Amino acid sequence: MCIRDSRYGFRHNLFQRWLYESIDESERIWLHEDVARALEQLLGAGAPGVALQLARHFAEAGLLREAVEYRLAAADAARAAHANEEAATGFEEALNLLERLERAGEAGKGEASIREIRERTREALGDVLSHIGEHDRARESYTAALASLPEESNVDLARIHRKVAQGFMQQHRIDESLARYEQTIQVLGSVTEDEPGAWWEQWIEVQTARLWALYWAGTPEHVQRALELVERTRPEMERHADERLRALFASRVCILRGRRERYAPSDETVEMSRGAFAAAKESGDSRTVLDIEFLVGFYHLWRLEDDEAEPLLRSNLENATRVGSLFRRILALTYLGVLHRFRGQPAEVEKLARACLTDAKHLGVGTYVATSRANLAWIALREGDLEETRREAEAALEQWRTGIVYPVQWLAGLPLMAVA
């Protein structure tokens, strides 16, 4: 016997609403359950798009546990497909269903597992929001997850504290980021016998992230602290890190070397960055690949090797856009703009600078608002508009004075010199 998936539709949604509301409420509840069970049997819960339908039907049937399960499955599928807004909505709806479940007094013997699901969902929501640059909303979700975790869950607590710190770092709120990383180390405490692998993973993640934050701080004192941290961390990293963490650690060492070499990266530094990129691809972790792909292109840019730099930075922009990583997209837009500025291509620079300006304002990263305005100053200079050149360049320099130590302020300084 062949089972066919047939669908009926309505010529107008008012007919659908009239028919639906004409059914007795108690009967509707039973019908929703019947539809949900039939969908499970005919198509299977794993069929594309079915999880969302199942969540709705189970919710309308009052079967909230099943509704939560399928709403989370749909949200996870959306996140895997980089449909980040859809995923965020899904996690928020799952949290609402969990609240309904608890208010209905149906947690029962599963209360502990309900709490764990809620914590995991809040963290997942924070991850998606952070990924798309909604760091304030992400912190709210992370904070709610932290509030319900028991004190003995030091590894879980540390992981979420680390994610909060990373959000501050992407907003270039470096002092807050470094303070939260320090808190993360304290929360993590000493290694436990039960799960040393998970403990070491978080410890290495935190130390590697601290290197990134110290790099962004940019003062000689911060860079020196970072170099000292490299030496303290390296022995444990070599003993306990997996391939992904080794690649990430190596990339942070590279970026510190680049700062010390005043952005004229040596052959050794470039080869180290390429080795980290190869290791990241071998690890199969797409976010680490995205991170280090930018670094290799960035270094070729400063060596004026634009034939090597452009494909990497273009790929990085495309990948960051595809997965919805706003911070990575801003970095790629910024330095593609610089590359085309080196080539003397104002139309391309303007397109990239205006896109970067929009994204940087949305994320609240003043550093890259300033780089965008510095590139717009260069365009104004090419067009002979000296007043606009001065206005944009001075605005960029003022923005950099109030933010992190940004090492290539000549992006605005050279146009001002030309005006003078």
GUKE-167698 format. One record per residue (C-alpha): x, y, z; residue in one letter; residue number from 0. Coordinates in steps of 0.25 Angstrom, whole numbers, plus 2048, in hexadecimal, padded with zeros to 3 digits. Example, Ala and Ser with C-alpha at 12.3 -4.5 7.8 and 13.67 -1.06 7.14 Angstrom:
// residues 2
{x->831 y->7EE z->81F residu->a num->0}
{x->837 y->7FC z->81D residu->s num->1}
// end
This chain:
// residues 420
{x->800 y->800 z->800 residu->m num->0}
{x->805 y->80E z->7FC residu->c num->1}
{x->803 y->819 z->806 residu->i num->2}
{x->803 y->827 z->800 residu->r num->3}
{x->805 y->834 z->806 residu->d num->4}
{x->7F9 y->83C z->801 residu->s num->5}
{x->7F5 y->84B z->805 residu->r num->6}
{x->7E9 y->853 z->805 residu->y num->7}
{x->7E8 y->862 z->804 residu->g num->8}
{x->7DE y->86D z->806 residu->f num->9}
{x->7DB y->877 z->7FC residu->r num->10}
{x->7DB y->882 z->807 residu->h num->11}
{x->7E0 y->881 z->815 residu->n num->12}
{x->7D3 y->886 z->81A residu->l num->13}
{x->7CC y->879 z->816 residu->f num->14}
{x->7D7 y->872 z->81E residu->q num->15}
{x->7D5 y->87A z->82A residu->r num->16}
{x->7C6 y->879 z->829 residu->w num->17}
{x->7C7 y->869 z->828 residu->l num->18}
{x->7D1 y->868 z->833 residu->y num->19}
{x->7C9 y->871 z->83D residu->e num->20}
{x->7BC y->86A z->83A residu->s num->21}
{x->7C2 y->85D z->841 residu->i num->22}
{x->7C0 y->85B z->84F residu->d num->23}
{x->7CC y->85F z->858 residu->e num->24}
{x->7CD y->851 z->85E residu->s num->25}
{x->7CC y->84A z->851 residu->e num->26}
{x->7D7 y->853 z->84B residu->r num->27}
{x->7E0 y->84F z->856 residu->i num->28}
{x->7DE y->840 z->852 residu->w num->29}
{x->7DF y->843 z->843 residu->l num->30}
{x->7ED y->84A z->845 residu->h num->31}
{x->7F2 y->83E z->84C residu->e num->32}
{x->7ED y->835 z->842 residu->d num->33}
{x->7F3 y->83D z->837 residu->v num->34}
{x->801 y->83D z->83F residu->a num->35}
{x->800 y->82E z->841 residu->r num->36}
{x->7FD y->82C z->832 residu->a num->37}
{x->809 y->835 z->82E residu->l num->38}
{x->812 y->82E z->837 residu->e num->39}
{x->80E y->820 z->831 residu->q num->40}
{x->80D y->824 z->822 residu->l num->41}
{x->819 y->82E z->821 residu->l num->42}
{x->822 y->82C z->82D residu->g num->43}
{x->826 y->837 z->836 residu->a num->44}
{x->833 y->839 z->82E residu->g num->45}
{x->82C y->83D z->821 residu->a num->46}
{x->830 y->84B z->81D residu->p num->47}
{x->826 y->855 z->822 residu->g num->48}
{x->81E y->84B z->82A residu->v num->49}
{x->824 y->84E z->838 residu->a num->50}
{x->81E y->85C z->837 residu->l num->51}
{x->810 y->857 z->834 residu->q num->52}
{x->811 y->84C z->83E residu->l num->53}
{x->814 y->857 z->849 residu->a num->54}
{x->808 y->85F z->845 residu->r num->55}
{x->7FE y->853 z->845 residu->h num->56}
{x->804 y->84E z->852 residu->f num->57}
{x->803 y->85B z->859 residu->a num->58}
{x->7F5 y->85D z->854 residu->e num->59}
{x->7F1 y->84F z->85A residu->a num->60}
{x->7F7 y->853 z->867 residu->g num->61}
{x->802 y->849 z->866 residu->l num->62}
{x->80D y->853 z->86A residu->l num->63}
{x->819 y->849 z->86C residu->r num->64}
{x->818 y->844 z->85E residu->e num->65}
{x->816 y->853 z->859 residu->a num->66}
{x->823 y->857 z->860 residu->v num->67}
{x->82A y->84B z->85A residu->e num->68}
{x->826 y->84E z->84C residu->y num->69}
{x->827 y->85D z->84D residu->r num->70}
{x->836 y->85C z->852 residu->l num->71}
{x->838 y->852 z->846 residu->a num->72}
{x->833 y->85C z->83C residu->a num->73}
{x->83B y->867 z->842 residu->a num->74}
{x->848 y->85F z->842 residu->d num->75}
{x->845 y->85B z->833 residu->a num->76}
{x->844 y->86A z->830 residu->a num->77}
{x->851 y->86D z->837 residu->r num->78}
{x->858 y->862 z->830 residu->a num->79}
{x->853 y->869 z->823 residu->a num->80}
{x->858 y->877 z->828 residu->h num->81}
{x->849 y->87C z->828 residu->a num->82}
{x->84D y->883 z->835 residu->n num->83}
{x->841 y->88C z->836 residu->e num->84}
{x->838 y->880 z->835 residu->e num->85}
{x->840 y->878 z->83F residu->a num->86}
{x->840 y->883 z->849 residu->a num->87}
{x->830 y->884 z->848 residu->t num->88}
{x->830 y->875 z->849 residu->g num->89}
{x->838 y->875 z->856 residu->f num->90}
{x->830 y->880 z->85C residu->e num->91}
{x->823 y->878 z->859 residu->e num->92}
{x->829 y->86C z->85F residu->a num->93}
{x->82B y->874 z->86C residu->l num->94}
{x->81D y->879 z->86C residu->n num->95}
{x->818 y->86B z->86B residu->l num->96}
{x->821 y->866 z->876 residu->l num->97}
{x->81B y->872 z->87F residu->e num->98}
{x->80D y->86C z->87B residu->r num->99}
{x->811 y->85E z->87F residu->l num->100}
{x->816 y->863 z->88D residu->e num->101}
{x->809 y->86C z->88F residu->r num->102}
{x->801 y->860 z->88C residu->a num->103}
{x->808 y->858 z->897 residu->g num->104}
{x->80C y->84D z->88D residu->e num->105}
{x->81B y->84D z->890 residu->a num->106}
{x->818 y->842 z->89A residu->g num->107}
{x->824 y->838 z->89B residu->k num->108}
{x->82A y->83E z->88F residu->g num->109}
{x->82D y->84B z->896 residu->e num->110}
{x->83C y->84A z->896 residu->a num->111}
{x->83C y->847 z->887 residu->s num->112}
{x->833 y->853 z->884 residu->i num->113}
{x->83C y->85C z->88B residu->r num->114}
{x->848 y->856 z->883 residu->e num->115}
{x->840 y->858 z->876 residu->i num->116}
{x->83D y->866 z->87A residu->r num->117}
{x->84C y->869 z->87D residu->e num->118}
{x->850 y->863 z->870 residu->r num->119}
{x->846 y->86B z->868 residu->t num->120}
{x->84A y->878 z->86F residu->r num->121}
{x->858 y->876 z->86B residu->e num->122}
{x->855 y->872 z->85D residu->a num->123}
{x->84C y->87E z->85B residu->l num->124}
{x->858 y->886 z->861 residu->g num->125}
{x->861 y->880 z->857 residu->d num->126}
{x->859 y->883 z->84B residu->v num->127}
{x->856 y->892 z->84F residu->l num->128}
{x->865 y->893 z->852 residu->s num->129}
{x->869 y->88E z->844 residu->h num->130}
{x->860 y->898 z->83D residu->i num->131}
{x->865 y->8A3 z->846 residu->g num->132}
{x->85A y->8A5 z->84F residu->e num->133}
{x->863 y->8A5 z->85B residu->h num->134}
{x->85A y->8AC z->865 residu->d num->135}
{x->84F y->8A2 z->863 residu->r num->136}
{x->858 y->897 z->863 residu->a num->137}
{x->85E y->89B z->871 residu->r num->138}
{x->84F y->89B z->876 residu->e num->139}
{x->84E y->88D z->872 residu->s num->140}
{x->85B y->889 z->877 residu->y num->141}
{x->859 y->88F z->884 residu->t num->142}
{x->84B y->888 z->886 residu->a num->143}
{x->853 y->87B z->883 residu->a num->144}
{x->85D y->87E z->88D residu->l num->145}
{x->853 y->881 z->898 residu->a num->146}
{x->84D y->873 z->897 residu->s num->147}
{x->85A y->86B z->897 residu->l num->148}
{x->85E y->865 z->8A4 residu->p num->149}
{x->86C y->86A z->8AA residu->e num->150}
{x->872 y->85C z->8A8 residu->e num->151}
{x->870 y->85D z->899 residu->s num->152}
{x->87D y->864 z->898 residu->n num->153}
{x->880 y->860 z->889 residu->v num->154}
{x->873 y->864 z->884 residu->d num->155}
{x->873 y->871 z->88C residu->l num->156}
{x->881 y->874 z->887 residu->a num->157}
{x->87D y->872 z->878 residu->r num->158}
{x->871 y->87C z->879 residu->i num->159}
{x->87A y->886 z->880 residu->h num->160}
{x->884 y->885 z->875 residu->r num->161}
{x->879 y->887 z->86A residu->k num->162}
{x->875 y->894 z->872 residu->v num->163}
{x->883 y->898 z->872 residu->a num->164}
{x->884 y->896 z->863 residu->q num->165}
{x->878 y->89E z->860 residu->g num->166}
{x->87F y->8AA z->868 residu->f num->167}
{x->88B y->8A8 z->85F residu->m num->168}
{x->884 y->8A8 z->852 residu->q num->169}
{x->87E y->8B5 z->856 residu->q num->170}
{x->88C y->8BA z->85A residu->h num->171}
{x->888 y->8BC z->869 residu->r num->172}
{x->896 y->8B6 z->86C residu->i num->173}
{x->897 y->8B9 z->87B residu->d num->174}
{x->889 y->8B3 z->87D residu->e num->175}
{x->88E y->8A7 z->875 residu->s num->176}
{x->89B y->8A5 z->87C residu->l num->177}
{x->894 y->8A6 z->88A residu->a num->178}
{x->88A y->89B z->886 residu->r num->179}
{x->895 y->892 z->881 residu->y num->180}
{x->89B y->893 z->88E residu->e num->181}
{x->88E y->890 z->895 residu->q num->182}
{x->88D y->884 z->88C residu->t num->183}
{x->89A y->87E z->890 residu->i num->184}
{x->896 y->880 z->89F residu->q num->185}
{x->889 y->879 z->89C residu->v num->186}
{x->890 y->86E z->895 residu->l num->187}
{x->898 y->86B z->8A1 residu->g num->188}
{x->8A1 y->85F z->8A2 residu->s num->189}
{x->8A0 y->853 z->898 residu->v num->190}
{x->897 y->848 z->89D residu->t num->191}
{x->899 y->839 z->89C residu->e num->192}
{x->88B y->837 z->896 residu->d num->193}
{x->88D y->83E z->888 residu->e num->194}
{x->89B y->843 z->887 residu->p num->195}
{x->899 y->843 z->877 residu->g num->196}
{x->88E y->84D z->878 residu->a num->197}
{x->895 y->855 z->883 residu->w num->198}
{x->8A2 y->857 z->87B residu->w num->199}
{x->89A y->85A z->86F residu->e num->200}
{x->893 y->866 z->876 residu->q num->201}
{x->8A1 y->86A z->87C residu->w num->202}
{x->8A8 y->86B z->86F residu->i num->203}
{x->89C y->872 z->868 residu->e num->204}
{x->89C y->87D z->873 residu->v num->205}
{x->8AB y->87F z->872 residu->q num->206}
{x->8AB y->87F z->863 residu->t num->207}
{x->89F y->889 z->863 residu->a num->208}
{x->8A7 y->892 z->86D residu->r num->209}
{x->8B2 y->893 z->863 residu->l num->210}
{x->8A9 y->898 z->859 residu->w num->211}
{x->8A3 y->8A3 z->863 residu->a num->212}
{x->8B1 y->8A7 z->867 residu->l num->213}
{x->8B5 y->8A8 z->858 residu->y num->214}
{x->8A9 y->8B2 z->856 residu->w num->215}
{x->8AD y->8BA z->863 residu->a num->216}
{x->8B9 y->8BD z->85B residu->g num->217}
{x->8C2 y->8C4 z->864 residu->t num->218}
{x->8D1 y->8BF z->866 residu->p num->219}
{x->8CD y->8BB z->874 residu->e num->220}
{x->8C1 y->8B2 z->86F residu->h num->221}
{x->8C9 y->8AC z->864 residu->v num->222}
{x->8D4 y->8A8 z->86E residu->q num->223}
{x->8CA y->8A2 z->877 residu->r num->224}
{x->8C5 y->89A z->86B residu->a num->225}
{x->8D3 y->895 z->868 residu->l num->226}
{x->8D5 y->891 z->876 residu->e num->227}
{x->8C8 y->88A z->876 residu->l num->228}
{x->8CC y->882 z->869 residu->v num->229}
{x->8D8 y->87C z->870 residu->e num->230}
{x->8D0 y->879 z->87D residu->r num->231}
{x->8C5 y->872 z->874 residu->t num->232}
{x->8CD y->86B z->86A residu->r num->233}
{x->8D1 y->85F z->872 residu->p num->234}
{x->8C3 y->85B z->876 residu->e num->235}
{x->8BD y->85E z->868 residu->m num->236}
{x->8C7 y->855 z->862 residu->e num->237}
{x->8C3 y->84A z->86C residu->r num->238}
{x->8B4 y->84C z->86C residu->h num->239}
{x->8AF y->853 z->860 residu->a num->240}
{x->8A8 y->84D z->854 residu->d num->241}
{x->8AB y->851 z->846 residu->e num->242}
{x->8A1 y->85C z->845 residu->r num->243}
{x->8A7 y->863 z->852 residu->l num->244}
{x->8B5 y->861 z->84D residu->r num->245}
{x->8B2 y->868 z->841 residu->a num->246}
{x->8AB y->873 z->848 residu->l num->247}
{x->8B6 y->875 z->852 residu->f num->248}
{x->8C0 y->876 z->847 residu->a num->249}
{x->8B8 y->880 z->840 residu->s num->250}
{x->8B8 y->889 z->84C residu->r num->251}
{x->8C7 y->888 z->84D residu->v num->252}
{x->8C8 y->88C z->83F residu->c num->253}
{x->8C0 y->898 z->841 residu->i num->254}
{x->8C8 y->89C z->84D residu->l num->255}
{x->8D5 y->89A z->844 residu->r num->256}
{x->8CF y->8A3 z->839 residu->g num->257}
{x->8CC y->8AE z->844 residu->r num->258}
{x->8DB y->8AD z->848 residu->r num->259}
{x->8E0 y->8AD z->83A residu->e num->260}
{x->8D8 y->8BA z->838 residu->r num->261}
{x->8CF y->8B4 z->82D residu->y num->262}
{x->8DA y->8B0 z->824 residu->a num->263}
{x->8D9 y->8A1 z->826 residu->p num->264}
{x->8E5 y->899 z->825 residu->s num->265}
{x->8E6 y->88D z->81C residu->d num->266}
{x->8E6 y->884 z->829 residu->e num->267}
{x->8D9 y->88B z->82E residu->t num->268}
{x->8D2 y->889 z->821 residu->v num->269}
{x->8D6 y->87A z->820 residu->e num->270}
{x->8D1 y->879 z->82E residu->m num->271}
{x->8C3 y->87F z->82A residu->s num->272}
{x->8C2 y->875 z->81E residu->r num->273}
{x->8C5 y->869 z->827 residu->g num->274}
{x->8BA y->86E z->831 residu->a num->275}
{x->8B1 y->86F z->825 residu->f num->276}
{x->8B4 y->861 z->820 residu->a num->277}
{x->8B2 y->85C z->82E residu->a num->278}
{x->8A5 y->863 z->830 residu->a num->279}
{x->8A0 y->85D z->823 residu->k num->280}
{x->8A5 y->84F z->827 residu->e num->281}
{x->89D y->851 z->834 residu->s num->282}
{x->890 y->853 z->82C residu->g num->283}
{x->88B y->85E z->835 residu->d num->284}
{x->885 y->869 z->82C residu->s num->285}
{x->886 y->874 z->836 residu->r num->286}
{x->895 y->872 z->838 residu->t num->287}
{x->897 y->871 z->829 residu->v num->288}
{x->890 y->87E z->828 residu->l num->289}
{x->898 y->885 z->832 residu->d num->290}
{x->8A6 y->881 z->82D residu->i num->291}
{x->8A2 y->882 z->81E residu->e num->292}
{x->8A1 y->891 z->821 residu->f num->293}
{x->8AF y->891 z->828 residu->l num->294}
{x->8B6 y->88C z->81C residu->v num->295}
{x->8B0 y->895 z->813 residu->g num->296}
{x->8B2 y->8A1 z->81C residu->f num->297}
{x->8C1 y->89E z->81D residu->y num->298}
{x->8C3 y->89D z->80E residu->h num->299}
{x->8BC y->8AA z->80D residu->l num->300}
{x->8C6 y->8B1 z->815 residu->w num->301}
{x->8D1 y->8AA z->80D residu->r num->302}
{x->8CB y->8B1 z->801 residu->l num->303}
{x->8C8 y->8A3 z->7FB residu->e num->304}
{x->8BA y->8A6 z->7F7 residu->d num->305}
{x->8B9 y->89B z->7ED residu->d num->306}
{x->8BA y->892 z->7F9 residu->e num->307}
{x->8B2 y->89A z->802 residu->a num->308}
{x->8A6 y->89D z->7FA residu->e num->309}
{x->8A1 y->88F z->7F8 residu->p num->310}
{x->8A2 y->88C z->807 residu->l num->311}
{x->89B y->899 z->80B residu->l num->312}
{x->890 y->897 z->800 residu->r num->313}
{x->88E y->889 z->805 residu->s num->314}
{x->88E y->88E z->813 residu->n num->315}
{x->883 y->898 z->810 residu->l num->316}
{x->87B y->88E z->809 residu->e num->317}
{x->87C y->884 z->814 residu->n num->318}
{x->879 y->88E z->81F residu->a num->319}
{x->86D y->893 z->818 residu->t num->320}
{x->868 y->885 z->815 residu->r num->321}
{x->869 y->881 z->824 residu->v num->322}
{x->864 y->88E z->829 residu->g num->323}
{x->871 y->892 z->831 residu->s num->324}
{x->870 y->8A1 z->831 residu->l num->325}
{x->87D y->8A3 z->838 residu->f num->326}
{x->885 y->89B z->82E residu->r num->327}
{x->87D y->8A2 z->823 residu->r num->328}
{x->882 y->8B0 z->828 residu->i num->329}
{x->890 y->8AB z->828 residu->l num->330}
{x->890 y->8A6 z->81A residu->a num->331}
{x->889 y->8B3 z->815 residu->l num->332}
{x->893 y->8BC z->81C residu->t num->333}
{x->89F y->8B5 z->816 residu->y num->334}
{x->89A y->8B3 z->808 residu->l num->335}
{x->897 y->8C2 z->808 residu->g num->336}
{x->8A6 y->8C4 z->80C residu->v num->337}
{x->8AA y->8BB z->801 residu->l num->338}
{x->8A2 y->8C2 z->7F6 residu->h num->339}
{x->8A7 y->8CF z->7FC residu->r num->340}
{x->8B6 y->8CA z->7F9 residu->f num->341}
{x->8B1 y->8C7 z->7EB residu->r num->342}
{x->8AB y->8D5 z->7E9 residu->g num->343}
{x->89D y->8D0 z->7E7 residu->q num->344}
{x->894 y->8DA z->7ED residu->p num->345}
{x->886 y->8D4 z->7E8 residu->a num->346}
{x->88A y->8C7 z->7EF residu->e num->347}
{x->88F y->8CE z->7FC residu->v num->348}
{x->882 y->8D6 z->7FD residu->e num->349}
{x->879 y->8C9 z->7FB residu->k num->350}
{x->881 y->8C2 z->806 residu->l num->351}
{x->882 y->8CE z->80F residu->a num->352}
{x->873 y->8D1 z->80F residu->r num->353}
{x->870 y->8C2 z->812 residu->a num->354}
{x->87A y->8C2 z->81D residu->c num->355}
{x->875 y->8CF z->823 residu->l num->356}
{x->867 y->8C9 z->824 residu->t num->357}
{x->86B y->8BC z->82B residu->d num->358}
{x->875 y->8C3 z->834 residu->a num->359}
{x->86A y->8CC z->839 residu->k num->360}
{x->860 y->8C1 z->83B residu->h num->361}
{x->86B y->8B9 z->843 residu->l num->362}
{x->86F y->8C6 z->84B residu->g num->363}
{x->87E y->8C4 z->847 residu->v num->364}
{x->883 y->8D2 z->846 residu->g num->365}
{x->891 y->8CE z->841 residu->t num->366}
{x->88B y->8C9 z->834 residu->y num->367}
{x->881 y->8D4 z->833 residu->v num->368}
{x->88E y->8DD z->833 residu->a num->369}
{x->895 y->8D4 z->828 residu->t num->370}
{x->889 y->8D6 z->81F residu->s num->371}
{x->889 y->8E5 z->821 residu->r num->372}
{x->898 y->8E5 z->81E residu->a num->373}
{x->896 y->8DE z->811 residu->n num->374}
{x->88B y->8E7 z->80E residu->l num->375}
{x->895 y->8F3 z->810 residu->a num->376}
{x->89E y->8ED z->806 residu->w num->377}
{x->893 y->8EC z->7FC residu->i num->378}
{x->88F y->8FB z->7FF residu->a num->379}
{x->89E y->8FE z->7FC residu->l num->380}
{x->89E y->8F7 z->7EF residu->r num->381}
{x->891 y->8FF z->7EB residu->e num->382}
{x->898 y->90C z->7EF residu->g num->383}
{x->88E y->90F z->7FB residu->d num->384}
{x->898 y->914 z->805 residu->l num->385}
{x->88E y->918 z->80F residu->e num->386}
{x->887 y->90A z->80F residu->e num->387}
{x->895 y->904 z->810 residu->t num->388}
{x->898 y->90C z->81C residu->r num->389}
{x->88B y->909 z->823 residu->r num->390}
{x->88B y->8FA z->821 residu->e num->391}
{x->89A y->8F9 z->825 residu->a num->392}
{x->899 y->901 z->831 residu->e num->393}
{x->88D y->8F9 z->835 residu->a num->394}
{x->894 y->8EC z->834 residu->a num->395}
{x->8A0 y->8F1 z->83C residu->l num->396}
{x->897 y->8F6 z->847 residu->e num->397}
{x->890 y->8E9 z->847 residu->q num->398}
{x->89D y->8E1 z->849 residu->w num->399}
{x->8A2 y->8EA z->854 residu->r num->400}
{x->896 y->8E6 z->85D residu->t num->401}
{x->897 y->8D7 z->859 residu->g num->402}
{x->8A2 y->8CC z->859 residu->i num->403}
{x->8B0 y->8CE z->854 residu->v num->404}
{x->8AE y->8CD z->845 residu->y num->405}
{x->8BC y->8CC z->83E residu->p num->406}
{x->8B9 y->8D1 z->830 residu->v num->407}
{x->8B3 y->8DF z->832 residu->q num->408}
{x->8BB y->8E3 z->826 residu->w num->409}
{x->8AE y->8DF z->81E residu->l num->410}
{x->8A9 y->8ED z->823 residu->a num->411}
{x->8B6 y->8F4 z->825 residu->g num->412}
{x->8BB y->8F3 z->817 residu->l num->413}
{x->8AE y->8FA z->811 residu->p num->414}
{x->8AF y->905 z->81B residu->l num->415}
{x->8BE y->907 z->818 residu->m num->416}
{x->8BA y->908 z->809 residu->a num->417}
{x->8AF y->913 z->80D residu->v num->418}
{x->8BA y->91A z->815 residu->a num->419}
// end
